[in-house]
């Protein structure tokens, strides 16, 4: 189930993005990128519709994923 980011409390949204950024392990190359900048980048991707917030009832968890990854997840679920 998708959760519109606009429906989340701003503090909750920030905490969710921070948790995602801290565990995702992305390599930003030769540049050090601050946590604040990483959070801002993810927030912009949410606003642009490139990233979505997904709640899994089965796992009782919330995660962020790209729209492409979400579509692949839906397609895999339909095949089962």
C-alpha positions as CSV (number, residue, x, y, z in Angstrom):
1,X,0.0,0.0,0.0
2,X,1.3,3.4,-0.9
3,X,1.4,6.2,1.7
4,X,1.3,9.7,0.4
5,X,4.2,11.6,1.9
6,X,2.0,14.7,2.3
7,X,-0.1,12.8,4.9
8,X,2.8,12.2,7.2
9,X,3.8,14.5,10.0
10,X,6.9,16.4,8.9
11,X,9.0,15.1,11.8
12,X,7.8,11.5,11.0
13,X,8.7,11.9,7.4
14,X,12.1,13.3,8.2
15,X,12.8,10.4,10.6
16,X,11.7,7.9,8.0
17,X,13.9,9.4,5.4
18,X,16.9,9.6,7.8
19,X,16.4,5.9,8.7
20,X,16.4,5.0,5.0
21,X,19.4,7.1,4.2
22,X,21.4,5.7,7.1
23,X,20.9,2.1,6.0
24,X,20.9,2.4,2.2
25,X,24.6,2.6,1.9
26,X,24.8,4.6,-1.3
27,X,28.2,5.6,-2.5
28,X,28.3,9.3,-3.4
29,X,31.7,9.1,-5.0
30,X,34.5,11.4,-4.0
31,X,32.2,13.8,-2.2
32,X,31.1,13.8,1.4
33,X,27.4,14.4,1.5
34,X,25.9,15.4,4.8
35,X,22.9,13.6,6.3
36,X,20.8,16.8,5.9
37,X,21.7,16.9,2.1
38,X,20.9,13.3,1.6
39,X,17.5,13.7,3.4
40,X,16.8,16.7,1.1
41,X,17.7,14.7,-2.0
42,X,15.2,11.9,-1.0
43,X,12.5,14.5,-0.1
44,X,12.9,16.0,-3.6
45,X,12.6,12.6,-5.2
46,X,9.4,12.0,-3.2
47,X,8.0,15.4,-4.3
48,X,8.9,14.6,-7.9
49,X,7.2,11.2,-7.8
50,X,10.4,9.3,-8.3
51,X,10.3,7.6,-4.9
52,X,7.3,6.3,-3.0
53,X,6.6,5.3,0.6
54,X,5.3,1.7,0.8
55,X,3.7,0.0,3.8
56,X,3.8,-3.8,3.8
57,X,0.9,-5.3,5.8
58,X,2.6,-8.7,5.6
59,X,5.9,-7.5,7.1
60,X,4.3,-4.6,9.1
61,X,7.0,-2.3,7.8
62,X,7.4,1.0,5.9
63,X,10.0,1.5,3.3
64,X,11.0,3.9,0.6
65,X,11.6,2.7,-3.0
66,X,11.8,4.0,-6.5
67,X,8.6,3.9,-8.5
68,X,10.4,1.4,-10.9
69,X,11.2,-0.9,-8.0
70,X,7.6,-0.6,-6.7
71,X,6.2,-1.5,-10.1
72,X,8.5,-4.6,-10.3
73,X,7.3,-5.6,-6.8
74,X,3.7,-5.3,-7.9
75,X,4.4,-7.4,-11.1
76,X,6.1,-10.1,-9.0
77,X,3.2,-10.2,-6.6
78,X,0.7,-10.6,-9.5
79,X,2.6,-13.6,-10.9
80,X,2.4,-15.5,-7.6
